[in-house]
């Protein structure tokens, strides 16, 4: 189903993704973070829905459809590097800091920081080109809201 999309993500010199594909890649990355501890909770799904609804100004039906599509993509996609490269190519640095903040929101949605989730966010932040300092600031901003 997602073979063409995954093929575009795995090409060595990809062009920036169209906005719709960048949305799908980001949402799939959020799903991957939530699933990384093998406990994909309803609270994490709700947080993902909240993030994408606000970020993309989507209604409940469109939000649910995007998350469902992203769940299927995440299950088929080979690795996190592809998602982060696509997002890095499509999104300016300041907005990528917001992506890292969204990742931390998903990690902390269930009230616990699993080692698997923590490690994956740190790796994704690095692949997104976000400095350690800015990643820590993003986490602290989310911790302050939680």
LUMTOR-674510 format. One record per residue: residue in one letter; x, y, z of N, C-alpha, C in turn. Coordinates in steps of 0.05 Angstrom, whole numbers, plus 5000, padded with zeros to 4 digits. Atoms other than C-alpha are relative to their C-alpha. Layout:
! LUMTOR-674510
aXYZXYZXYZ
...
//
This chain:
! LUMTOR-674510
x501649765000500050005000501750255000
x498349764998505650495018502649964986
x497450075014510950204972501250254986
x498949765014511550844930501050215020
x499249804980511851294991502649915013
x497550104988517150855024502350014981
x497949985020521050824959501050284998
x499149725001521151584956501750075025
x498549944976523651615028502849874999
x497450144999529251125014501950084977
x498349915022531951464951502250175012
x497749854988538851764964499750304998
x500249715002537552464938497150084995
x502849945003530252574951499550305000
x500949734999526753224938498350035025
x501849964976522953544996497349894994
x502650125003516453195008497850214997
x502349825000509853524990498850015028
x501149964973506153785052498549765010
x501750234991501253205054501849765008
x498250224994506952695053501750065025
x498549934976510853085106498349965025
x501950054978504653055150499949715007
x500150284996504352315141502549905013
x497450084989511752225156500250085029
x499949914973511352645219498149835018
x501950154984505152275244501049725004
x498950274998508451605229502349995020
x497949994980514451825270498950025028
x501349984974509952015328498949725008
x501050274994506751325323502349815007
x497750164994513550995321501150055028
x499149944973515651355384498149875021
x502050114981509151145419500249705002
x499950295001509950425398502749885010
x497350104995517350375416500349855026
x499950154974516050125487498049775001
x502050215003510949615462497550045017
x502549934985505349975499498850254987
x501249785016501450395449497350065012
x502449964984496350675497498050204987
x502049815009489951055485500850295006
x499049734993493051655520502050104979
x498049925021498751655469498550054974
x501549955024493851595412498550275001
x501449744996489752175440502050234998
x498049785001496152595447500950044971
x499249985028498152435375497750154985
x502349865013491152645352500050305007
x500049724992491653285392502250164986
x497849875013498453455363499550054971
x500449965029496553335291497650174994
x502449825004489753675298500950295003
x499149724996493154305325501950094978
x497949935019499154285279498950054972
x500949985028495154185215497150104998
x502749894999488454485236498049804987
x501750215010484653835224497749955019
x502250084984477853625248500449715010
x499750274988476752975287500149774979
x500050215021475252545225502649994985
x497549995015481352785187502449925017
x497850074982485752715248500149705004
x500150284996483552005260500949854975
x499250135026484451825186503050024996
x497149975003491552115185501549825019
x498650184981493551735248499749714991
x500450285009490551085221501949944976
x498250045022494451175156502949995009
x497349994990500751345194500749745015
x499550264986499950715237500749784980
x499550215020499750285175502850054987
x497449935011505750655145502349925019
x498050064980509750595209500649705001
x499750294998508549845210501649894976
x498750095024511249775139502750124995
x497649855006516950275140502549875012
x497650144991524050025147501450125024
x498549904977527250505197499350305004
x500549724991526851175233501650204984
x498349825015532351485192498450124976
x501549915023527651535131498050225008
x502049804991522251905170501450265006
x498749754991527052395201501350154977
x498849865023530652535136497950154984
x502149875015524152685101499050255015
x500949774984521953145158502250224999
x497849805001528853485160500050154974
x499949885026528553615086497550194995
x502549865005521353885089499550235020
x500749824978521554295153502450175009
x497849834990525854895175500749935029
x498950074974530054835238498150065023
x501849914978525355225284497649815002
x502450185000519454785264500949725008
x499050274992523754155273500349995031
x500050004970524754375346497249955010
x502850064992517154365350499449704996
x500450295005517353655321501149855024
x498850134977522053445377498250045025
x501849954978517453775427497549814998
x502250185004511653375397500749715007
x499150274993515652735404500149965031
x500050014971516752885478497250005011
x502850004991509353025486498849714999
x501050275003507852325461501349825020
x498650164980513152005505498850045028
x500949944973510452345567496949985003
x502950014999503052255549499049795020
x501050204982502451625591501350035028
x498949944974506251935650502649865006
x497550144995512451505642501950034976
x497949985021519051565604501349734998
x498750265004520750865579502750054987
x497349985011528050765561499949994969
x500150035030526150545490499050264987
x501049755011522151185478502050225002
x498049804994527451625509502349984979
x497750045019532951325465499150074972
x500949945027528751375402499650304995
x500249715003527152105414502750134997
x497349895002534452265425501249944973
x498950075027536351895361498550174979
x501549855019530752235322500850295000
x499249724998532752925347502750034986
x497449995014539852785324499749994970
x500450035029537552555255498650254989
x501349765009533153175251501850245000
x498149785000539353605261499550195023
x500549834977536953875328502349965021
x497850014980542454045378499049885026
x500750124974542653685445498750215018
x501049784983541354355479497050054993
x502849945008535054495438498149765005
x501750234993532553785448499449995029
x500449994971533453855523498050225007
x501949794995529754515521497249924992
x502650095009524054195482498849815021
x500950194980523553635534499150155026
x500749854975523654135592497550164996
x502549855005518154545559497649825003
x502250194998513853925554499749915029
x500150084972515653705625498650215017
x501249774986513454395649497050004997
x502950005006506554295617498749755011
x501250264993505553575639498950005029
//
